[in-house]
């Protein structure tokens, strides 16, 4: 029987490669391909010969065998470890490589081909790829078109900027009927819309290297997404709305709303309106409203409140959202008044810094609740405010009544110019408060603020009016308002000019207006006032908001300025231009400045800016700033605390807490201040069940505030932290992104203003713009709020409100025992012994034992066994219009047995890691495996399946949003003004009764 031959060397086949017969050479090639995995070391000696054979013009072997020579060369380089050469020759192999069986070699080469294709696309966008490289990439994309593989293919197509492949992958995908974006009646969905939502999330989040995308490609991508999303018979209006806002396509938005209203599809039209009011800029919404009015769909004069066109216009203006949020915050206000009381008693109000601290703490804690109970109970304390503390105290009304568009003007009227308040500081503060009340809604405050800015001769009044105009006319690009503010700037007054610099940037936010840029840059270089230079530098940063690479020329100019204040503005220009992108180039520049600049303010700003750039990748921030947090420079350490607080706000990230906790013991007071504030930002709306350290950190804040030996700056920070962690009656959170994943413009701007409190305390009120109500409000077509309950697949303790702080009562001092002389003790002992001898019973401390206890051998002091508490249910019900935290949202679902059906689901599934707190609970299996990517606003429309049947509804407080009948406006205003000036005595408040809308009052400020 013949014995099979065993190959022990490749020497024979290698010798045949140099044979004169081309056929023999071809045979040797094919044999070497079968043994290359074993004898690649020997074959590597002949690489020059193999490369020559693989050349297209080579005559060493027949042309049909050249691909095999290239394949053998590629495999040899693969085993040697030279992957670039292996990929190069695999591409030359063409069909020979494609027919190669799957394995480690083929997978590695394909990965290398994909990397090469992406690199070539990024470096030379217009050039075509090598046909063989293109074929390999296309084969990979065509083999993956559904589920997670489809998302990988979509990501690859995005990186290659291949719109044709994106369309092909989507059209060849298949989805189950459950994947529909709408829960209403519709045909089965043929294609997987989840792939398009994945692409949109990647584009919006700034990943996939899209910072290098040219504007033309981005426009074509949005156009493709719009076209593909409309292929569904029930379009995903939420994703479509996001595309409209991101691309600035208000024309398509207005056309779609016109069509929906004409078709009487009011639910979808209203839902789009609510989403726009949350994520779109004022300019975008105004353009949509103007187009609807031109199409005859605007509200008519004297139209009924329930008329669809009137309702849609009110929704677009944000009026309905503001009313719902105001009722939610007022009804669910859980502010712990004992914390504010103890803080006020601990901080000496005769110092301005402490008075301001209590003002900010109260403003944050009651933001949007309209509750001025603390102010009414402490009028004497409030009256002791002076100068700019008085300005801040009056401006705090703007945060407390934020969003109260109907009652807002009535609240601040007594303090406005021409009112009964004699102080210029309270007048300026009232104007700023007016802007904060109507933040992002210039209609309500524009007339009053422009009048005060134009007619006011006092710089303090102009200061408040300019800040108010900037906040209320945010991102409107209103040229008239801009020019009026510029006039105040050109007066060259440090007080008025500082506010004007910020306001000019706020009004022209994100426009990169050449006119504004030139005027602000030139004036910043001419003026001698540092306050004006700094405000203009930050104002220029506002102009560059969200512009990414288009801001590079301005960034270069600012960072190379000799003036440190202008370089300071350059750091915030990077922060705002690249906010949320995680751009490596921006991060590298910020880190370089953080360790190299000669000015401490610039270094601090550079580290702080990291928080803005990286907030979408917040888990990476602790690792990046870890070394900076240990810097010898306290300004760098302070910047590291703020970077952690800004990027990790509301996440409860353990790594951030572990980094911040040691910094609360830093030897420098302002570093401790930053650590307290940042800890509050990170732990906002975190329960003790989610993050056990919440209780100890709250106690730390209380301890620092109460410690009279602590530095004032640290106590100031701890006081602000108390207000931030309980913001909005414990119903608001900090988030720089919307639920749709887009940039939260108001939050980013507000946070930028807040960090300027280092130089100017009143700007701390800017944090109120960054606070967002956390709730889900489901409404029907008549915008009523049904009494329904959502299902939450978690334990109720995970998302419970914190316990109310118990006020410790001072224990009464025990009387000291009287001293007993030794002679007296001996006399008493003799008397006792004498009585004992006479048979009298001695007094003892022992208690007589009960006969029953004696029989059973037990005593009454024996404690009974504690009853075991029943296990907490693994799910609970969440009523409509109550608090729903961001971590709770993924676990929320709509009840299947309800008469109402939402026009879209509350969220959609995606592979996002679950929160740490939910991972700790082993019973929460649904939370530990995957969560939902919430891509919807706080307000969801409901479709009533029972028709006109009456149901139970949540009653809204009419006093928070009173309806003014046309023709009676002047009478109402006059009555309100009389009521405001007549309020002299504050009635006592019963804490057990639910208070209605309080009457206006005036602070008895001392001049």
KOLMARKE-363238 format. One record per residue (C-alpha): x, y, z. Coordinates in steps of 0.5 Angstrom, whole numbers, padded with zeros to 4 digits, always signed. Each point is the difference from the previous one (the first is absolute). Layout:
# residues N
XYZ...
# end
This chain:
# residues 1007
+0000+0000+0000+0003+0007-0002+0002+0005+0006-0003+0007-0002+0006+0005+0000+0001+0005+0005+0002+0007-0002+0006+0002+0005+0003+0005-0004-0002+0006-0005+0007-0001-0004-0002-0004-0005-0006+0004-0002+0004+0007+0000+0005-0003-0004-0005-0002-0005-0002+0008+0000+0007+0001-0004-0002-0005-0005+0000+0002-0008-0006-0003-0001-0006+0005+0002-0005-0006+0001+0005-0003+0005+0000+0007+0004-0007+0000+0000-0001-0007+0003+0005+0002+0005-0004+0007+0002-0006-0004+0001+0004-0006+0004+0003+0006+0005-0007+0003+0001-0002-0006+0003+0006-0001+0005+0001+0008+0001-0003-0001+0007+0006-0005+0002+0006+0003-0004-0001+0007+0000+0007+0001+0003+0003-0003-0006-0004+0003-0005+0001+0007+0002+0007-0001-0002-0003+0000-0007-0004+0006+0001+0004+0005-0006-0002-0006-0005-0007-0001+0002-0001+0008+0000+0003+0000-0007-0005-0006-0002-0006+0004+0003+0002+0006-0005-0006+0002-0005+0005+0000-0006+0005-0006+0003+0001-0005-0005+0003-0005+0005-0007-0004+0000-0006+0000-0004-0005+0006+0001-0005-0004+0003+0004-0003+0006+0003+0007+0002-0006+0001+0005+0003-0006+0003+0007+0002+0001-0003+0007+0003-0004-0005+0005+0006-0004+0002+0004+0007+0001-0006+0003+0004-0001-0006+0005+0008-0001+0001+0000+0008+0002-0006-0002+0004+0004-0005+0004+0006+0004+0001-0005+0006+0003+0001+0005-0006-0007+0001+0000+0000+0006-0005+0004-0004-0005-0005-0006+0001-0006+0005-0002+0004+0003-0006+0001-0007-0003-0007-0003+0002-0003+0006-0004+0004-0002-0006-0002-0007+0001-0007+0002-0002-0005-0006-0001+0005-0005+0003+0000+0004+0007-0008+0000-0001+0000-0008-0001+0004-0001+0006-0004-0003+0006-0002+0003+0006+0006+0000+0005+0004+0005+0004+0004+0002-0006-0006+0002-0004-0003+0004+0006+0006+0003+0002+0001+0003-0007-0007+0002-0001+0001+0004+0006+0006+0003-0003-0003+0002-0006-0006+0003+0004+0005+0004+0004+0004+0002-0007-0007+0002-0003-0002+0005+0006+0007+0003+0000+0000+0001-0007-0007+0003+0000+0002+0005+0006+0006+0002-0004-0002+0001-0007-0008+0000+0000-0001+0001-0007+0005-0005-0003-0003-0007-0002+0003-0006+0004+0003-0006-0004-0005-0005-0003+0003-0006+0004-0001+0004+0006-0006+0003-0001-0003-0008-0002+0003-0002+0007-0004+0005+0004-0006+0000-0004+0000-0008+0001+0000+0001+0007-0006+0005+0000-0004-0004-0004+0001-0006+0005-0003+0004+0006-0006+0004-0001-0004-0002+0006+0000+0001+0008+0006+0001+0003+0004-0002-0006-0004+0005-0004+0002+0006+0005+0007-0002-0001+0000+0000-0008-0004+0007+0001+0006+0002+0004+0005-0002-0005-0004+0003-0005+0000+0007+0004+0007+0000+0001+0001-0001-0008-0005+0005-0001-0004-0005-0005-0007+0003+0000-0002-0005-0006+0003-0006+0005-0005+0003+0006-0006+0000-0005+0002-0007-0002+0001-0003+0007-0007+0003+0002-0004-0002-0006+0003-0007+0001-0002-0001+0007-0006-0003+0003-0003+0002+0007-0006-0003+0004-0007+0003+0000+0002+0002+0008+0006+0004-0003-0005+0005-0002+0001+0007+0002-0007+0002+0001-0005-0004+0004-0006+0002-0004-0003-0004-0005+0004-0001-0006+0003-0005-0005+0006-0004+0002+0007+0003-0001+0004-0003-0005+0006+0003+0002+0004+0001+0006-0001+0007+0002+0005-0002+0006+0006+0001-0005-0002+0007-0002-0001+0002+0008+0007-0003+0001+0003+0004-0006-0004+0006+0003+0003-0001+0007+0007+0000-0002-0001+0006-0004-0003+0004+0005+0005-0003+0006+0006+0003-0004+0003-0007-0001+0002-0004-0006+0006+0005-0002-0006+0005-0002+0004+0006+0002+0004-0001-0006-0006+0000-0005-0001+0006-0005-0007+0003+0001-0002-0002-0007+0001-0007+0002-0004+0001+0007-0006+0003-0004+0000-0006-0005+0000-0004+0006-0006+0003+0003-0004+0000-0007+0001-0007+0000-0002-0001+0007-0007+0004-0001-0001-0004-0007+0001-0007+0003-0004+0002+0007-0006+0002-0005+0000-0007-0003-0004-0003+0006-0008+0001+0000+0000+0003+0007+0007+0004+0000+0004+0001+0006-0002+0007+0001+0005+0000+0006+0006-0001-0004-0002+0004-0006-0001+0006+0005+0007-0001+0002+0003+0000-0007-0004+0006-0001+0003+0004+0006+0007-0003-0002+0000+0002-0007-0004+0007+0001-0005-0002-0005-0006+0004+0003-0004+0000-0007-0001-0008+0000-0002+0000+0007-0005+0006-0001-0002-0004-0007-0001-0007+0005-0004+0004+0005-0005+0003-0005-0001-0007-0003-0002-0003+0006-0004+0006+0002-0004+0000-0006-0001-0008+0001-0002+0001+0007+0005-0004+0002+0001+0005+0006+0003-0005+0005+0006-0001-0004+0000+0008-0002+0000+0001+0008+0005-0005+0002+0005+0003-0006-0002+0007+0004+0002-0002+0007+0007-0003-0003+0002+0006-0004-0002+0004+0007+0005-0004+0003+0006-0001-0005+0000+0006-0005+0002+0007+0001-0004+0006+0000+0002+0002-0007-0002-0007-0003-0007+0000+0004-0002+0007-0003+0002-0002-0007-0005-0005+0001-0005+0004+0003+0001+0005-0005-0001-0005-0006-0006-0003+0003-0003+0007+0001+0001+0001-0008-0003-0006-0002-0007+0002+0004+0002-0005+0006+0001+0006+0005-0004+0001+0006-0006+0005-0002-0001+0006+0005-0006-0001+0005+0001-0008-0002-0002-0005+0006+0005-0003+0004-0002-0007-0002+0001+0002-0008+0005-0005-0003+0004+0006-0003+0000+0004+0006+0002-0006+0004+0006-0002-0004+0002+0007+0000+0000+0000+0007+0004-0007+0000+0005+0003-0004+0001+0006+0004+0002-0004+0006-0006+0002+0004-0003-0006+0001+0006-0004+0002+0001+0006+0005-0006-0001+0003+0000-0007+0001+0007+0000+0003-0002+0006+0004-0005-0004+0003+0004-0006+0001+0005+0003+0004-0005+0004+0004-0004-0006+0002+0006-0005+0001+0005+0005+0004+0004-0004+0005+0004+0005+0002+0003-0001+0007-0001+0007+0004+0003-0002+0006+0007+0000-0004-0001+0007-0002-0002+0002+0007+0006-0003+0003+0005+0003-0006-0003+0007+0001+0001-0001+0008+0007-0002-0001+0002+0005-0005+0001+0007+0003-0004+0004-0005+0004+0006+0002+0005-0002-0005-0002+0001-0008+0003-0007-0002-0004-0004+0005-0006+0004-0002+0001-0001-0007+0001-0007+0002-0007-0001+0003-0003+0004-0006+0003-0005-0005-0001-0006+0004-0008+0002+0001+0000+0001-0008+0003-0006-0002-0005-0004+0005-0006+0003-0002+0002+0001-0007-0007+0000-0004-0004-0002+0006-0003+0007+0001+0001-0001+0007+0002+0006+0004-0001-0002+0007+0007+0000+0002+0000+0008-0002-0007+0001+0003+0003-0003+0007+0006+0004+0000-0002+0007-0002+0005+0003+0005+0006-0004-0003-0002+0002-0007+0000+0007+0002+0007+0000+0002+0003-0001-0007+0004+0006-0002+0002+0002-0007+0002-0006-0005-0003-0005+0005-0006+0004+0000+0000-0001-0008+0001-0008+0001-0005+0000+0005-0005+0003-0005+0002-0004-0006-0001-0006+0004-0007+0001-0001+0001-0002-0008+0002-0007+0002-0005-0001+0005-0005+0002-0005+0003-0003-0006-0005-0001-0006-0006+0003+0004-0001+0004-0006-0007+0003+0002+0002+0002+0007+0007+0001-0001-0001+0008-0002-0004+0001+0006+0005-0003+0005+0005+0004-0002-0004+0007-0001+0001+0003+0006+0008+0000-0001+0000+0002-0007+0002+0007-0002-0006+0005+0002-0002-0005+0005+0000+0001+0008+0007-0003+0001+0004+0006+0001+0007-0004-0001+0004+0000-0007+0002-0007+0002-0007-0003+0001-0002+0004-0007+0006-0004-0003-0001-0006+0003-0007+0000-0002+0001+0001-0007+0005-0006+0000-0005-0004+0004-0005+0002-0006+0005-0003-0005+0001-0007+0004-0008+0000+0001-0001+0000-0008+0007-0003-0001+0000-0003-0008-0007+0004-0001+0001+0007-0002-0007+0002-0001-0002+0001+0007+0006+0004+0003+0003+0004-0007-0004+0006+0001+0001+0002+0007+0008-0002+0000+0001+0004-0006-0004+0006+0003+0005-0001+0006+0006-0001-0004-0001+0006-0005-0003+0005+0005+0004-0002+0007+0006+0005+0001+0002-0004+0006+0005-0006-0002-0002-0004+0006-0007+0000-0004+0003-0001-0006+0004-0006+0002-0006-0004+0002-0004+0002-0006+0006-0002-0005+0000-0007+0004-0007-0001+0000-0001+0002-0008+0006-0005-0001-0003-0006+0004-0007+0001-0003+0002+0002-0007+0005-0006+0000+0002-0002-0007-0005+0004-0004+0005+0004-0004-0004+0006+0001+0004+0006-0003-0005+0005+0003+0002-0003+0007+0007-0001-0001+0001+0007-0002-0004+0003+0006+0005-0004+0004+0006+0002-0004-0002+0007+0002+0001-0001+0007+0006-0003-0001+0003+0006-0004-0001+0004+0006+0006-0003+0003-0003-0001+0007+0003-0006+0004-0006-0002+0003-0005+0001-0006+0005-0003-0005+0002-0006+0004-0008-0002-0001+0000+0002-0007+0006-0004-0002-0003-0006+0002-0007+0002-0003+0002+0001-0007+0003-0007+0000-0006-0003+0003-0005+0003-0005+0005-0002-0006+0001-0007+0003+0003-0004-0006-0001+0004-0005+0008+0002-0001-0002+0007-0003+0005+0003-0003-0002+0007+0002-0001-0002+0007+0007-0003+0000+0003+0006-0002-0003+0005+0004+0001-0005+0006+0007-0001-0001+0002+0007-0002-0003+0003+0006+0003-0005+0005+0007+0002-0002-0002+0007+0000-0003+0001+0007+0004+0000+0007-0006-0003+0004+0002-0008+0002-0007-0001+0001-0002+0002-0007+0006-0004-0003-0002-0006+0004-0008+0000-0002+0002+0002-0007+0005-0006-0001-0006-0005+0003-0005+0003-0005+0005-0001-0005+0000-0008+0002-0008+0001+0000+0000+0002-0007+0004-0007-0002-0005-0004+0003+0000-0007-0003+0004+0002-0006+0006-0005+0001+0005+0001-0006-0003+0006-0002+0002+0004+0006+0008-0002+0000+0002+0006-0003-0003+0004+0006+0003-0005+0005+0007+0001-0003-0001+0008+0000-0002-0001+0007+0005-0005+0003+0006+0004-0003-0003+0007+0003+0005+0003+0005-0005+0002+0005-0002-0006+0004-0007+0002+0001-0001-0001-0008+0003-0007+0001-0004-0001+0005-0006+0001-0005+0004-0004-0005-0001-0006+0005-0008+0001+0001+0000+0000-0008+0003-0007-0001-0005-0002+0006-0006+0003-0004+0002-0002-0007+0002-0007+0002-0005-0001+0005-0002-0007+0001+0004-0003-0006+0006-0003+0003+0004+0003-0005+0008-0002+0001+0003+0006-0003-0004+0004+0005+0001-0004+0006+0008+0000-0002+0000+0008+0000-0004+0000+0006+0005-0004+0004+0006+0003-0003-0002+0007+0002-0002-0003+0007+0007-0001+0002+0004+0005-0004-0004+0007+0000+0003+0005+0005-0006+0002+0002-0004-0003+0006-0007+0002-0003+0001-0003-0007+0003-0006+0003-0006-0001+0004-0005+0002-0006+0004-0006-0004-0002-0005+0005-0007+0002+0001-0001+0000-0008+0002-0008+0000-0007-0001+0004-0004+0003-0006+0004-0003-0005-0001-0007+0003-0006+0000+0003-0003-0005-0005+0006-0005+0002+0000+0002+0008+0002-0007+0002+0007+0002-0003+0001+0007+0003+0002-0003+0007+0006-0003-0003+0002+0006-0004+0000+0005+0006+0002-0005+0005+0007+0003-0001-0002+0007+0000-0004-0001+0006+0007-0001+0004+0003+0006-0003+0004+0005+0004-0004+0005-0003-0006+0001+0004-0004+0004-0006+0001-0007-0004-0002-0004+0005-0007+0005+0001+0000-0001-0008+0000-0007+0001-0006+0000+0005-0004+0004-0005+0002-0005-0006-0003-0006+0004-0006+0004+0003-0002+0002-0007+0001-0006-0004-0002-0005+0005-0006+0004+0002-0006-0004+0003+0003-0007-0002+0003-0002+0007+0006-0003-0003+0004-0003+0005+0007+0002-0003-0002+0007+0000-0002+0000+0008+0006-0004+0002+0004+0006-0004-0004+0005+0003+0000-0002+0008+0007+0001+0001+0000+0007-0003-0005+0002+0006+0006+0000+0004+0004+0004-0004+0004+0005+0004-0002+0005-0005-0007+0003+0001-0002+0001-0007+0002-0007-0002-0005-0002+0006-0005+0004-0003+0000-0003-0007+0000-0007+0003-0006+0002+0004-0004+0003-0006+0003-0006-0005-0003-0005+0005-0006+0003+0000-0001+0000-0007+0002-0008-0001-0004-0002+0006-0007+0004-0002-0006-0004+0000+0004-0006+0002-0003-0004+0006+0004-0004+0005-0002-0007-0003+0003+0002-0006+0006+0004+0003+0001-0002+0007+0005+0006+0001-0005+0005-0001-0002+0000+0007+0007+0002+0003+0001+0005-0005-0006+0004+0002+0002-0001+0007+0007+0003-0002-0004+0006-0004-0004+0001+0007+0007+0000+0004+0004+0005-0004-0006+0005+0000-0001-0001+0007+0008+0001+0002+0001+0007+0001+0008-0001+0000-0001-0003-0007+0003+0005-0006-0006+0005-0002+0001-0003-0008+0000-0007+0002-0007+0001+0004-0002+0004-0006+0001-0006-0004-0003-0005+0005-0006+0005+0000-0001+0000-0007+0001-0008+0000-0006+0000+0004-0005+0003-0005+0003-0003-0006-0001-0007+0003-0007+0001+0001-0001+0005-0006-0008+0001-0002-0003-0003+0006+0004-0006-0001-0003-0001-0007+0005+0003-0004+0007-0002-0003+0006+0002-0004+0001-0003-0007+0004+0004-0006-0004-0005-0004-0007-0001-0002-0004-0006+0000+0001-0001-0007+0007+0001+0000+0001+0007-0002+0004+0005+0003-0004+0004+0005+0001+0007-0002-0003+0003+0006+0004-0005+0005+0007+0001-0003-0001+0008+0000-0003+0000+0007+0006-0004+0002+0005+0004-0003-0003+0007+0003+0000-0004+0007+0008-0001+0000+0001+0007-0001-0003+0001+0007+0008+0000+0002+0000+0007-0002-0007+0002+0001-0005-0003+0005-0007+0002-0004+0002-0004-0006-0001-0006+0005-0007+0000-0002+0002-0002-0007-0001-0007+0003-0007+0000+0000+0000+0000-0008+0004-0007+0001-0006-0003+0004-0005-0005-0003-0006-0002+0003+0000-0008+0000-0007-0003-0001-0004-0003-0005-0007+0003-0002-0005-0003-0004-0005+0004-0003-0006-0002-0005-0002+0004-0006-0004+0006+0004+0007+0000+0004-0004-0002+0007+0005-0005+0004-0004-0006+0002+0001-0004+0006+0004-0006-0002+0006-0003+0003+0006-0003-0004+0004-0006+0002+0007+0000+0003+0004-0006+0000+0004+0001+0006-0001+0001+0008-0003+0006+0002+0006+0002+0005+0005+0001-0006-0004+0006-0002-0003+0002+0006+0001+0008+0003+0005+0001+0005-0002+0000+0007-0002+0006+0003+0006+0003+0005-0002-0001+0007+0002+0006+0005+0003-0002+0006-0002+0003+0006+0005+0002+0005+0000-0005+0006-0001+0003+0007+0006+0001+0004+0000-0005+0006+0001+0002+0007+0006-0002+0003+0000-0004+0006+0001+0003+0006+0007-0001+0003-0001-0005+0006+0005+0001+0006+0004-0006+0003-0003+0001+0007-0007+0000-0003+0001-0006-0004+0002-0004+0007-0006+0003+0004-0005-0003-0005+0004-0006-0001-0001-0001+0008-0007+0002+0000-0002-0005-0005+0004-0006+0004-0004+0002+0006-0006+0000-0004+0002-0007-0003+0001-0003+0007-0006+0003+0003-0004-0005-0006-0002+0006-0004+0000-0001-0008+0005+0004-0003-0001+0004-0006+0003-0003-0007+0000+0002-0007-0002-0007-0002-0007-0001-0003-0005-0006+0003+0000-0005-0005-0007-0002-0003-0003-0007+0002-0002-0002-0007+0007+0002-0002+0004-0003+0005-0004-0007-0002+0002+0001-0007+0007+0002+0002-0001+0006-0004+0000+0008+0001-0004+0005-0002+0006+0004-0003+0001-0006-0005-0001+0003-0007-0005-0004-0005+0003-0002-0006-0001+0005-0006-0005-0002-0005+0003-0001-0007-0001+0006-0005-0004-0003-0006+0005+0000-0007-0001+0006-0004-0004-0001-0007+0005+0000-0006-0005+0005-0003-0004+0006+0001-0005+0005-0003+0002+0007-0002-0006+0005+0000+0000+0005-0006+0003+0006+0001+0005-0002+0005+0007+0000+0001+0004-0005-0005+0007+0000+0001+0005-0001-0006+0002-0007+0002-0007-0001+0002-0002+0001-0008+0002-0006-0003-0004-0004+0005-0006+0003-0001-0006-0003-0005-0007+0002-0001-0005-0005+0003-0003-0005-0006-0007+0000+0003-0001+0008+0000-0005+0003-0004+0005+0005-0003+0006-0002-0005+0006+0005-0001+0001+0002-0007+0007-0002+0001+0004-0005+0005+0003+0004+0006+0007-0003-0002+0003-0005-0005+0005-0006+0002+0007+0001-0001+0007-0003+0003+0001+0005+0005+0004-0002+0006-0005+0000+0006+0001+0005+0006+0005-0002+0006-0006+0000+0005-0004-0005-0004+0005-0005-0002+0001+0000+0008-0007-0003+0001+0001-0007-0003-0008-0001+0000+0000+0006-0006+0001-0005-0006-0003+0005-0005+0004+0006+0003+0007-0004+0000+0000-0003-0007-0003+0006-0004-0003+0007+0001-0004+0004-0005+0003+0006-0004-0006+0005+0002-0001+0004-0007-0006+0004+0002-0002+0007+0004-0003+0000+0007-0007+0001-0003-0003-0006-0004-0007+0000-0004-0005-0005+0002-0005-0003-0005-0007-0002+0004-0002-0006-0003-0007+0001+0003-0002+0006-0004-0004+0005+0004-0001-0004+0007+0002+0005+0006+0005-0002+0004+0004+0003+0006+0005+0005-0001+0006+0004+0005-0003+0007+0001+0005+0005-0001+0001+0006+0004-0004+0006-0003+0004+0005+0004+0006-0002-0003-0002+0001-0007-0006+0005+0001-0004+0001-0007-0001+0008-0001-0006+0001-0004+0001+0005-0006-0002+0007+0001+0001-0001+0008+0008+0000+0000+0001+0007+0002-0005-0001+0006+0003-0006+0002+0007+0003+0000-0002+0006+0004-0003-0004+0005+0006-0004+0000+0004+0006+0001-0004+0002+0006+0000-0006+0003+0008+0000+0000+0000+0006+0003-0005-0001+0005+0004-0007+0003+0003+0003+0006-0002-0006+0005+0002-0007-0001-0005-0005+0003+0002-0006+0003+0001-0007-0004-0002-0006+0002+0004-0005-0002-0005-0006+0000-0004+0004-0005+0001+0000-0008+0001+0008-0001-0003+0003-0006+0004+0006-0004+0002+0004+0005-0001+0008+0000+0006+0004-0003+0004+0004+0005+0006+0005+0001+0006-0001+0003+0001+0005+0006+0007+0002-0003+0004+0005+0004+0004+0005-0004
# end
